[in-house]
Amino acid sequence: MPVTLSEARLCANQMLARLSDEHFQPLCGKLEKVDTRIKQVLHERNRPISHVYFPCNAAISNMIFFEDGSAIEVGTVGNEGFNAVELVAHASVATETSICQIEGHSLRMTSGDYLAAIDGDTPLRHFSECYLQGYLSQVSQSVACNRRHSLDARFARWLLVTHDRVQGNEFLLTQEFLADMLGVQRPSVSLVAAAFQGDGLIRYRRGRMKILDRARLEALSCECYACVSAQFRRVLGMPYG
């Protein structure tokens, strides 16, 4: 069911929030509010994209799967933007597999409606391109981070990135997903999570993560968190027109 302008505003997607009422109102008839469930596959690599998702309080992982069945996250999408960024370049199929990492609500529209909405010099196209720039910065920084920084620093960074994208300090998260996010084996994640919990930084039990001391997590995180956060603030602050 299409959403009203007030319902869409309540979603609090930061990219859509940049649109004026004049430009947002016509999109509302194309948008619907949906539940995005943990491990829900939103689209698969090398297959057509049916919908574009704009998370409200959910978090989406863009994943690459290997022949042996293992996987690694290459990008995280939350309420700062949208998944399926390749559509900005009019791609015919997905370049990554998009999976819901943290369940919550999202606004979505069909890929056809999205492509129509970014056809020409439109506000949605402008902010989509701004977000794409931030997303590419995140992906490139993650490549360098995974090569350079310790697992502890990357774990702290990933918790901060996720915390930024959900409402509240607590969310559901399995160790299996954490291992995929960080590109390590599950026992390594268990050790780091146990150490963080022992130091009073987090509480983690039965797949439920709670952030207890964000300031110390920021101190433990590598420089990549602050770098990518600054990039998103810059590009999403770009005015239209």
Buried (B, 14 or more C-beta within 10 A) or exposed (E): EEBEBEBBBEBBBBBBBBBEEEBBEEBBEBBBBBEBEBEBEBBBBEEEBEBBBBBBBBBBBBBBBEEEEEBBBBBBBBBBBBBBBBBBEEBEEBBBBBBBBBBBBBBBBBBEBBBBBBEEEBBBBBBBBBBBBBBBBBBEBBEEBBEEBEBBBBBBBBBBBBBBBBEEEEBBBBBEBBBBBBBBEBEBBBEBBEEBBEEEBBBBEEBEBEBBBBEBBBEBBBEBBEBBBEBBEEBBEEEBE
